[in-house]
Amino acid sequence: MEHLGSTDAAFLHLETPETPTHIGSLMLFELPEGFKGDFYEDVKALLSKRLHLCSLFHRKLAQMPFQLADPIWIEDDDVDIEYHVRSLTLPKPGTKAQLEQLVARLQSSLLDRSRPLWEAYVIDGLDNGQIAYYTKVHHATIDGKAAVEMGKVLYDVSPVVREVPPPRRSRRSYSSQLGMLELLRAAATNTTKLYTEIGALLPTAFRAIGTAGHVFATRRLTDGNRSLNLGLAPKTIFNESITNQRSYTTMSLPFDEVKTLSARLGGTVNTLVMALCSGALRRFLAERDLLPDSSLIAAVPVSLRSDDDKSMNNQVSAVRVDLATDIADLGERFKAIHESSEAAKAMVRELKPVLGAQVPLVGAPWLLTGLASMYGRSGLPGRLPNIANVLISNVPGLPIQLYMAGARMVHYYPVPFPYHSLAVNITVQSYAGSMDFAIIACRHALSQEESQELIGHLAAELEAIRQLADANDQARAEEAADAEEAADAEEAPEEIEVAEPVDADEVSIESEVAAARRSANGKRAARKATARAMG
């Protein structure tokens, strides 16, 4: 048996019918040329052979009596592959918009907690001939980075399906249904262990908090004297109680362009993603005369996982980033977002030793579940102050091309979830040279049509960022040309007054001076022409 960590369990306890807390992926595949088989059956057969390679596929929950403690994972020796892997066909004409609406509906329903917490759907009928593969997995089992690791197990790096070793026969001494005393004994043992770990962590925690406080104190303002100490978020139409109805839209950008643009503007890929989302949200709200005077704030998940950690659990925290939507100038907005993001990451680096600490709470399951249900249905999310307005996440994915059952994966869109008071979630995942964006929201806060409009604003903001980068490059080139011209002017020969030539030697000197002037002027003209061409 394996105990859930407090972070993993929180995603279970905070789940309600209005707020399913599973995460998913929408992948688009191109079938091999001349394919005549049944892709659904091929996928089902492949998964059947690989279920044992990833623990989340063959473990399920065992709840504690009276929900006095967090549940545990136990093995499921009878996974019903027919239940977990399903086939759907889009109605004609099979557009991308129809696929996105279908995914929104599938994402809105809860997973069956009596089974392993995952489902997969093979969806055909797309008008472009591609096959969609949608999966959803409970967030209690996995975070975004662990999902990428799971992909390494499920998918291949070539059209040739690799063979995997068969599962080994289990020799567990306990049954899949544990007795009450056994569960309570396990809960007591785990609680004692966690409190011991917390005690041992206290010295490290005090040092980390002290260092983080020093970092915060020394970085209170941006270079433009904008405060890095974020207050409460303003009220927007996205900060209300939500229902279980969803909208979902996607778009893709070339990863190389995103990386190049961010470098040209003096930021990171993450900064550019935040700037795109900031500009799109600003346009959307401004068009409706709903843009707050103060800046929107994004809640941004950050991974606490080390590079070599491949465990199937959650190691994630969150920071708040200033989206600077109150700044009209795009260049200044980009700088403010970058500085806020970097300051948040600096705090996480210092607090990382304690952010992932597991905290046991006796009675937490029933208490948290009850509070979550009451919070959503009371209308409090729309009345209480907000710490953030939207969720924005950037998940580093696999840079290599992947295949499943011989089919090539074209796109790897994330399918996250919103929550009460955070009705819009924008998540980006990189994959094989692409940046795949997805927007999911409560349909009452952001309809399917409005979500598609927000996608259009993301594209418009990208074009504005391209123009800003071009303008910055031109300005830098002209500054460099002017600086070089000034330097050349200082080094140019002084004016020499030459009287009427009286002999051959004087004529020669005058000719050399004139030639030197023409050469210097020509160099300056060439540099200016080059700067104009770059613009």
N, C-alpha and C positions, 0 to 999 in steps of 0.2 A: 504494500500500500504506500501511497505517497500523499503527503499533506499539501493542500493548496497554501501558497503564501498569502499574506494579507492583501497584497495588491491584486493577485489573481482572484481571490474570493470576493473582493469589493465589486468586481464587474458582475458577479452573480447576485450579490445582495442588493445592488442598486438597480437591477433590472426590473422593469414593470412591463405590463402589456403595451404601454405607450412608448416605452424606451427599450427596445431590444438592444442588447449590448454585444452583438456578434459583429465581426468584421469579415469582409469578403474580398473577392477579386473577380474581375470580369476579363477574361482572356479571349482574344480573337485568333483563330487558327486558319491557315490555308492548307487544304488537303493536298496530298501529293497528286501530281498530274496523272490523270487517268484512273483515279481512285474509284473502285467499284464496291468496296466493302461497306460495313456498318460501323461508323466511327463510334457510336454510343457503345456498342458491344466491345469494341477494341479498348475503349477507355475503361470500361467496367472490368475487363479481364486484366488490364495493366494494374489497376488499383488493387484488385484482389491479390495480386502477386507481391505488392509493395506495402500493404497495410502494416506489416510487422516492422517496417523500417522507421516508422514515425509514430511515437507513442500516442499522440492525440487521436489517431484513427481507431485505436483499440482499447481505450480506457473510458470509464464513465464515472459518474459521481455516486458516492455513498454519503447520504445526509446524516448528520449527527442527531441523536434524539432531542426533540424539542428545539432544534437548531441552537443548541447551547454553544457550539463552536463551529469553526469552518469545516466544510465537508472534506472528504479525502477522495483520491483517485483509486479506483480498483480496476482490474483487468476485466474486459468483456470478451469471453471466449467464443461468443456466437454473434459476431458482427453481421448484420443482415445487409449485404452489399446492394440488394435490390431496393431496399428502403433508402439507403444513403445516396445512391447514384441514380439519377432520374433523367428522363428524356422529354424534351418539349419542342414544339414546332411553332414558329411565329406565323401569325396569319398573313396573308398576302397584303401588300407587296413585300413585306419583310424589311422595313427600313431600319436604320440605326436608331431613330427616335422610338420606334416600336420596341426594339430590344432594350433601350434604356428604361422605358416605362415598365416593361416586364421585370427587369432587375429591381426597380424601385418597389414593386409589389412583393417580390420574393424576399427582399431584405426586411420587409415590415413584419414578418411573422416570426414568432419565437421558435427556438429549437426545442426538441423533446429532451428533457433532462433525464429521462430514464434510459437513454441511449448515449453512445459517444456523440459529443457535441459538434457535429459537422454534417453538411449536406453538399452535394454537387449536382449540377444540372448541365447536360449537353443540349445545346439549343441550336436547331437547324432552321432552315427557311429564310435565311438572310438573302437579300436581293443581289449581293455581290458574290455569292457562293461560299463565303467564309462560314466557319462553324464557331459558335460562341460556347465558352465553358465558364460557368459561373459557380463559385464556391462560397460557402459561408461557414465560418468557424467561430465558436464562442471566444470572446476576448479573455475569458478566464483561462483559456488553454494556451494563448499565444499572443505575442505583440507583433508589430509590423516587421521588425528586424528578424524575429524568429520565423515569420511567415516566409521571408526570403530564403532562410536556411531550409525550410520545408520544401521549397521549390527545387532545391538541389537534389532532393531525394526523389521527388515525383517525376521530374522532367529529365529529358536527355539533351545532350549537346550536339546531337546529329540525328538525322532521320532514322538511323538504325537503333531499334529498341534494345537497350542493354539488358543482359540477364542479371538477376540479383539472386543472392543465396536464399534458399527457402527458410521459413521460420523454424526455430528449434522448438522441440516439444517442451511444454511448460511443466514444471515440477513444483508448483505452488502447493502449500499445505493447507490453505484456507479456501473457503468457498467464495463465490461471488457475492453472497449475501452474508454480511458480518452481523454477529449478535450485538445486542445493546451494550453489554458489559465490555465487549471487545472494542467497540467504537468509543465508549467513554474513557477507557484506559488509554487508547491511542490519543484522544484529545488532551487528556491530562499530561501525558508524556510530552507531546508536542508543545503545549503551552509552557511547561517548565523549561524546555530546551530554548524556546524563543526568548523568555525572560532572562535566561542566563546569557544568551548572545547579546541582548540589549545592554546588560550590565557591563559586559566586556567592551562594548562599543562606545561607552560614555566618554572615556578620555579622548578618543579620536573625534567624537562628535563635538566636544568643547573646542578642540583645536580647529576643526573645520569651520565651525560657526564664527570663531574669532577671526580667522583669515578672511572668510567671506564678508564679515562686517567691515574689515579694513578695505577690501576691494570696493565694496559699496560706497564707503565714505570718500574714497579717493576718485570715484568716477560718478559723481552726482549729476554732472552736466555734460552735454555733448559739446563738440567744438563750436557749435553755434549758440551755446548757452541755453539749450533746450533741456529741461529736466529729464533725467533718467529714472527718477523716482516716480513711477506711475501710480496715479491715484485710482479711484474707482472708474469703471467704464461708463460712458453715457448710455442713456436708454435709446434703443432702436427697435425696429419692428422684428428683429431676430431674437429678442430677449423676452420670450414668453413661454408659457407651458406648451408642450407639443403633444400631438397625437401620434399614432403609429403609422399614419399615412406618409409616404415618402415621394419626393421628386429626385431624379438622378440624371445627370448629363455629364458628358466627357469631351475632352479635346486632347490633341497631342502636339508637341513642339519638338523640333530637333534639339537634342541635348547639346551638341557642339555649339549651336548658335546661342543657347542660353548661357553656356559657360563662357563663351567669348564676350558676349554683351556684358555679363557681370564683371569680367576682368577690365573691360574698357571703361566701365563706370566706377571702378575702384571698390567693388564689392565682391560678394561670393554668390554661388548659385542659390543658396538659401535666401540671401538678400533680394535677389532678382525675383524669386518666387513670391516673397512677401510683398515686394513692390507691385508686381502684377496684380495680386489679390487686392492690395490696398487701392490701387487705381480703379480696378473694376468695381469694387464695393462703393467707392466714392462716386463714380459715375452713376451707378444704379440708384443710390439714395438721393443724389443731387437732382436727378431727373424727376423725382417724385417730391422734391422739396422736403426731404426727410433727413438730410445730412446734418448731424449734430455739429454744434460749434466746436466742441472739443473732439480730440482724436479718438477713433475706434482703437480698441485694444484686442489683440489676438492671443488666444491660449494656444501655445505651441508645444506639443509633446516632444520630449527629448529622450533618447535612449541612454540608459545607464550600463548597457551591455558592453563587455570587453570584446575585442575583435575576434578572439578565439572561442567565445562562449556560444555554443550551439544548442543550449537547453531550450525545451519547449515550455516557456513560461513568460511572465511579464517582468521586464526590467525597464520601467519607463517612469518618467516624471513629467512635469510640465512647467513651462515658464510663460511669462507674459511679455509680449513685444508691442511696442508703440507702432501703429500703422501710419501715423502722421497724416491722417486724412484731412486734418485742418490746414495743411500746407498746400497751396495751389500750385506752386512751382515744383515740377517733377524732379528736377535735379536736387533741390533742397530736401524734398520728401524722401528721395532715395538715400541721401546721406543720413537723415534722421533715423530711418528704418534700420540702416546698417549699424549705426552706433548703438541703438537700442538692442538689436539682436546680439551683437558682440558682447555687450555688457551682461546680457542674460546668460550667454554661454559661459562667460567668465565666472559668474556666480555658481553655475552648475558644476563647473570643474572643481571648485573649492568644496562644494557641499556633497559631491558625489559619494564619498564614503558613508554618508548617513542617509541620503535620500532613498536608498533602496532597502532600508532596514524594515524587517517584518515586525509588526506590532500586534500581538494577540489581544483580543477583547472578548471576554466571556459574555455570551448572549448577543454578540454583534450581528449575527445573521438575521434574527427576527426583528431586532431593533432597527437595523439599517433598511431592511426591506419595508418595514412599516413606515419609516420616515420618508423613504423615497416615494412611496405611493401617496402619502399625505401631501408631500411637497408639490408634486405635479398636479394634483387635483384641487389644491387649495387656491390656485392662482397666484401663489407667492412669487414664482419666477418673474412675473410681470410687474411686481410691486417692490420687491426687495432690490437693494443696490447690486450691480453686477461687477464681477471682477474682470470679465472679458465679454466681447460681443460675438466673436466667431471663433471656430476652431480651424487652424491651418497647420498642416503637417507635410513635411518633405521626407519621404522614405527613400534612402539609397537602395536601389535594386541591383539586379545582376546585369553587368555590361555585355554579356555574351548572348548569342542567339540560342533559344531553347526550342525543344520539340516535345510533342506528346503523342504517343502511338503513331509515330511517323509523320505527324502534321507539324508545320512550322508555326510557332507562336509569333503573331504580328504585333499585338499590343497586350499590355499587362496593366489594366486599369484597376486602381484600388476601389473598394466599396466600404467606406468607413460608416460611422453612425453619428447622428446629432444627439443632443440631450436637452432636457429642460433648461431654458435660459440661454442655450447655445444651439439655436435651431438650424444653423448652417455650418456645415463642415466641408472645407476644401482640402483635399489631400492630393499630393503629387508623388508619383513613383517613377524613378528612372528605370529604363529597360532597353538594352541593346541599341543605344544611340537615340532613344526617344525619351521625352519627358511626358508622361501620361497623367493628365489632370482629371480629377473627378469632383463633382459637386453633389453632395447629398444633403437634403434638408427636409424638414417637416413640410408637407405639401401646403399646409395652411399659412406658413410663413413665407414660403417661396414655391410658387406653383411650377409645374413642368415648363410652362411657357416662360415664366420669369427666370427659371434656372437656365434655360437656353439663352435668354437675353444676357444673363451674367456671363455666360461663355463668350458671347459676342463682345462684351466689354473687356474680357481678358485679352482677346485678339486685338482689340483697338488699343489697349494699353501697351501691348507688345510693340505695335507699330510706333507709338509715341516714344517708347524707350529706344527703339532703333534710331529714330530721328535725333534724340538727345545724344546718343553715343556718337553719331556722325558729326553733330554740331561740336561736341567736345573735342573730337579728333581734329576737326578743322581749326578750332581755336588754338589747340596745342601746337599744331603744325605752323600756324601763322605766327604764334608767339616765338617759336623756335627760329623761324625765318627772320623775324624782326631782330631777335637777339644776335643772330649770326651776322645780319646786316650791320648792326651797331658795332659789333666786334671788328668787322671788316673795315668799317669807316674809320675806326681808331687806328687801324694798321695801314690804311691807304697812304701813299706818298703825299707829302705836303705840296700845295700849289707852287709851281715854279714859274715865275714870270720870265719869259724869254723875249728878248728884244729881237729886232729884225736880224735874221741870221747874217753873220759876217764871215763865217767860214764853214767848212764841211763838218768839223767836229761839233759845232753848236747845233747845226741842223740835225745831226744824229741824236744828240741828247734830247732835243725837243720831240723827236719821233718816238723815242723810247718812253718818255713820260706819257704821251698821248696813248700809246699802246697799253700801258699799265692801267690808265683810267678806264679804257674800254673793257679790259679784262675784268676789273673789279665790278663795274656796272653790270656786265653780262652775268656774272655769278649771282649777284643779288636778284636780278630779274628772273633767273632760272629758279632760284629758291622760292620766290613768290609764286611763280607759275605752278610749281609742284604743290605748294600749299593749297592753291585754289583748286587744283585737280583732285586732291584728296577730299576736299569738301564736297 
